[in-house]
Amino acid sequence: MANVWLICKRELSSFFFSPIGYVVLAAWTFLMGIFFSGSFFNYALISMQLARNPQAAAQMNITPTTAVLEPVFASVGVVLLFLTPVLTMRLFSEEKKLGTMELLLTYPLRDGHLLAGKFLSVLALYLMMLAATLVYPLIVSLHATVEWAVVGASYLGVLLLGSAFLAVGVMASSWTSNQIVAATAAFMILLLSFIMDFLAASAGHALAAVLRHLSIGLHLRNFIRGVIDTRDIVFLASVTVLCLFMAMRSLEYYRWRA
């Protein structure tokens, strides 16, 4: 564990000694702030309109959690689609390009320790990003009642989703020494997972079910509605484990070739 912590600490330091960490945090805060502001003001407008029509308000039954926070959590997948490749592209690609990968491989360091340290570093940065969004339910709670159980399930969902996205990025970064190629590969893989949902609309019943199940973004929907389904947890965890396994095989091949 000491080796894993050293690698993780080294990577976190490099994120904040370079512009990447600050750019990703700024972009995340800005984009999520836009989604939250839009949802919040839209809910305020609808509430004022329904206040003038109590009968319509009773029929619609809109809650702050559903109207404000659910769209915010649903937008996480779209934001991560663009930020994850940027966050992960340098993890192994930069090491290979600078020639420091060979130096790391000469240390008494297992490939698993190296992979775990780098993955945990981006996961820790992602947790910082999620922590910044805790202010949103707190703001809503000042004005209305928040369903904290639903919020908790939503955060579990976006954590698992982010972990899967980051694992895809780590895997892509382990394939090449070019950061742009790594970012493009990760983006295309993640984009394909979103496209599967649209392809399912024109596919047969059996194929459509398979395509929807393989769509990573769709597995977030139950969480943001407050439903914790073990099938969603297993799928997202399996994507994370599979991508990290593929990254491990890539590192072993690189060590063997070197």
Disulfide bonds with the S-S distance in Angstrom:
none
